[in-house]
Amino acid sequence: MLKPDGMPQSPRLRFRLPELSDAAFYQSLMSDPDYIRFIADRGITNLDAAHAYIDEKVLPGFEENEGVGLWIVAEKDSDEPVGLCGLVVRDGLEMPDLGYAFHKNYRGNGYAQEAAKAVIAFARSELGLTQLCAITHPENVRSSALLMKIGFQPNGQKSLPKIEGIADYFVAEL
């Protein structure tokens, strides 16, 4: 991938790099039962764990992957973080993975779709990518429906390193 010059853009949302000051948001998001069920249990049960996760996993991931990762997605009007969305480079996948997770208080507002479309456009225009993939928990029907709505096609299932169980696998041509 090429190192991007900017961030994805969308009408209602602002993308930015995560900061250590986002620890309370990460704790709230990652301790949600749906996050734990459909994405992973990262053990983020307090602010110290969230702070360490950002410092030891999230920020180094952006450096390792030339400036891409799961950006903080905030409402433009309030600057309030509402979720994470971006590209994940995973062992076992041939291309970057579109990833997203939105706080339970902000679901149902179309933010995931808007953010995902912005990341897809960014991947095409800024990174020159021609394909993206995405994975979901097989029982996460809302996420699967969203992926198909924005142009991803089901492409079987994958068992990936560092992910427990089988994930539904989707691919989109950009």
N, C-alpha and C positions, 0 to 999 in steps of 0.2 A: 504494500500500500504506500501511497505517497502521503507525506505529512501535510495535513490540511492547514490552510491559512486562517480559516474562520470556524464558525459553528453552523449547525443547521439553523434554518430560519423558518418561522411560521407566524401566522397572523396574531394568535393569542398567547403564544408561548415563547419563552426565552430559554436558550440552552446555555449552560455554563459548566466549567470544570467544577467538580466537587471540591469542597473545602473542609478543613477540620471542624469548622463551626457548623457543619451540616450534621453533626453527630446525633442530635435529637431527632431530626427527620429520618435518618437511617434507622435508628432504633425503633421508631414508631412504624415505619414501613416494613422492616424486616422481622418484626415480632408479630405482625398480623398473621392470623391463622391461614388465610388464603396464600400469602407469600410463602409461608413455611410449607404448605401442602403442594402448591403448584410450582414453586421455584426451588427453594432449599431452606433448610434450617441452618443458618450461619452462626447461631448461638449469640445473636446480638440482643442481649437481655438488659443491658444497662449502657449508660453513656460511655463508660470507659471502654467497653467492648466495641461500641460503634466507632469511637475515636480511633482505636487500634486498627479496626477493619479498614477505615478510610486511609490511615497512615501507612499500613503495611500491605494492603491488597489493592485498593482502588487507585491511589495516586501512582504507585509504581507500575500498575497496569497501563496507565496512560503513557508513561515514559517508554515502556517496553514495546508498545504498539503504535509508536509514532504519533501520539496525540489523539488517538481514538479510544473510546471505551463507552461506558454508560454515563452520559452527561446528566447533570441535574437539570430537570425541566421545571421551570417556574412560570407562574402566571405573569404576563407582562405588566398588568395593571397593579398587582400587589407585590410582585417579586417573591411571592410565597412559593416554596418548592411544592410541587404536586406529584412528582414521580421521577423516574429514571428512564432514559431511552438512549439508545446508541448502538454501536457495533461491538461485538465481542469476538475476539479471536480465540477459538477453542481447539484443543487437541482433538483430533478425530474428524474435524470438518475441513473440507477443501477450500472453503471461502468464509468470509466474515458472516457472523450470525446477527441478525437484527434482534435486539433484546429490549424489553421494556417491563416496567412494573410501576403501577400508579397507586398512590395512597388511597385507602378505602374512602376517605372523605371527598375524593375528587373523581371517583369512577362514575361513569354515566354521563360525562360532560363532553365526550368526543375527544378528550385530550390524547388518549392513547393513539387513536387514528391520526389525528393531526400531527403528533410528534413522530409517529412511524413514517408517515408520508414525507415529512421534512428530512428525516434521516435518509430515506431512500433517495430523495432528490440530491442531497448532499453527497451520498456515496457515488452517485452517477456523475454529478457535475464536478465535484471537488477532488474525488479520489479516483475517478475514471473506472470504477467498477462496472462490470457488465452483469453480474449475478450476485445475489445475496441468498442466504438461507435463514431459516428460523426453526427453532425447536420449541415444542410445548409439551407439557404433561398431557398424557392421553385423555385425561378427564377434564382438562381445561377447555371446555367447549366455547367459551366466550373469546378466549385468545385465538383458538383455531378459526373461528368465524371471522374475527377481525383480520387475521392474516389473509384469508381467502378474499375478503372484501377489498383489500388493498393490492391484490395481484399475485399473491403467493399461491402455489399449487402444491397439494399434498404429494409427497414423494417417499412414502414408506415410513419406516421407523429406524431409529439408530440407538445403539448402546454406546455411550461416550465415556471416556475416562473422566473421572471426577464427578460424574452424575450418576446417582443411584437410579436403577431401573432403565426402562426404555422410554425414549422421547419420540413423539410424532415429529416428522421431518418435513419441512416445506422449502421450496425453492422459488425464487422470482427472477425473471429476466428483466434487467434494467434497460 
